[in-house]
Amino acid sequence: MSIVTEKALMEAIRDGLPGVKVRWGFLEFESSTQPPAFPVVCVTRLNAAVLAGGGLADMCDSDDETAETTIQIDSWEPGYEDARGLNEQVHTIVEGTIGWSWQSDVDQRDPNMKAWRIQSTWAINGER
């Protein structure tokens, strides 16, 4: 499967996880007075650096929309094993695409959400 844009990656994750809420960012959580219904997957862009030529942005080449993009995908579940399982499903989906490369995972318990959050970081050099 060839996916290079964040939008297409989001669609692939949504399609691959029927019944799981897949969100862009955390805005919904910030305005909520209670934790969301689980399971939840959140995708957030950490960085997008425009690349051109030798890896530096070229102000003379306005058509170059190639970027090194780093995203974070958070898999949320109340139980640790369930959160790890959801994260493994996300890994399988993203690894089935072309271009995205896994960087790291971080496991942490969020006492406010009363859930486990498995954070996966992914990077790509491609279209923004």
Beta strands, then each sheet from edge to edge (+ up, - down):
strand 1: 21-24
strand 2: 40-50
strand 3: 66-77
strand 4: 101-110
strand 5: 115-127
sheet 1: 1+ 2+ 3- 5+ 4-
end
